[in-house]
């Protein structure tokens, strides 16, 4: 069984055709202490779109907190998620991840602390 959920956002610097996708995934922490990818909502989209996707996913996944990296767009991501989450039908919790290490295989580890 899963004991915790989180919506994880890894924003892209742009929504242009040449930009990378914005990562929006739902992760679950199992009773076995393993992290599981439950849903991948990643796509190339505008900041309003990915913030709305993240907040809607939070609502759909039992009020899971929305977490994101501090090292890229910390203030912008937080402000955007808070603005979208403050809409009456989209109220949601959100958290900021500590500054994450750059090696991708190490990045999910802070999620285990949620």
Beta strands, then each sheet from edge to edge (+ up, - down):
strand 1: 2-10
strand 2: 23-30
strand 3: 35-40
strand 4: 65-68
sheet 1: 3+ 2- 1+ 4+
end
